[in-house]
Amino acid sequence: MTLTVRGIVAGYGRGPVLHGVDLDAGPAELVSVLGASGSGKTTLLRVVAGLHRPDGGTVRFGDDDVTAVAPERRRVGLVPQEGALFAHLSVARNIGFGLTPGRRAPLGRSAAAAAARERVGELLELVGLADKAGRMPHQLSGGERRRVALARALAPRPRVVLLDEPFSALDAGLREQVRGEVVTALRAAGSTAVLITHDRREALSVSDRIAVLHGGRVEQTATPRELYAAPATARVARFVGDTALLPGTVCGAHVETVVGRAPMRAPAPGPGDAVLVVLRPEQLRLTGPGAGGAPGEVVHVEFLGEALLVGARPDGGPTVRVRAAPGEHWRPGDRCCVRIEGPVHVVPDA
């Protein structure tokens, strides 16, 4: 199933929150909408789910225009932030809730109830909870509750699954594990899904494509690799990863910066244009004084286990962050040289 959102304008009576938003998700594709608080992420999710009527634009599922269709008729699976399980129902009954119209759970002996039980069994296997069907929500871990919420959203075979920051309440270690389990289940189910998140690492690690939302407008939509390596604006560059943005001047196929000269990735701006050079920590190298590069001083050092993240200030320039090997020994106050390795990406200096 494809999701096509075009020109969505929506708000709450005091001016629009969304200003002509476009979004696409192809069959079995996971697209993340990445943005800070107040960017319009939740409003966009509510419009797609049918919970908020837009002032303009269209929402289509496949060939069907569902812009004015009631939420219960859209066949949308929604996974909310807290899971929102029914505390008085078992895992199996939570998953099966709503599969048999007019019943609280699939208990009867009718054909519909039998089909519902079979579907619940499939989903319990899919999310790895077949041995916990009879447990109550309070007997589950936080990660298990998220998997039950996903299974419940998948139960009626929705055309689109919407995930509203479902991992935000989990601690860091559990979040990564549960995120992997949920994405694996979505892939196995072949679901078209939209993940709402403010966590760039989350978006980069699980998405087929990412739409960066700022101020109710999509600034860029791209694959995670494209977004990280070639952000369209300085704001996107900052938002999707650790970066230094250094003023540069275009000289042919190269750009001059305070840390030296580097080739530019195509397409390149015109000669003499003022640009900002996007430098990720892994694009910079730190050497001892006199070893080549821009002389400077170490400002701070962060030990990350697998690497060191060193803040170095080139003489006459701003501090940049450099990824160094964990075996290197740098201390604040050490003199050093900073140099760029490989071609760089530039964005307009605006």
ABEGO torsion letter per residue (X at the ends): XBBBBBGBBBBAGAEBABBGBBBBBBBGBBBBBBBBBGAGAAAAAAAAAGABBBABEBBBBEABBAAABBAAAAGBBBBBAAGGBBAABBAAAAAABGABBGBABBABABAAAAAAAAAAAAAAAAAGAAAAAABBAAABBAAAAAAAAAAAAAAAGBABBBBBGAAAABBAAAAAAAAAAAAAAAAAAGBBBBBBBABAAAAAAABABBBBBBGGBBABBBBAAAAAABBABAAAAAAAEBBBBBBBBBBEABBBBAAEBBBBBOBBBBBGBBBBBBBBAAABBBBBBGAEEBBBBBABBBBAGABBBBBBBBBGBBBBBBBBBAABBBBBGBBBBBBBBEBBBBBBBX
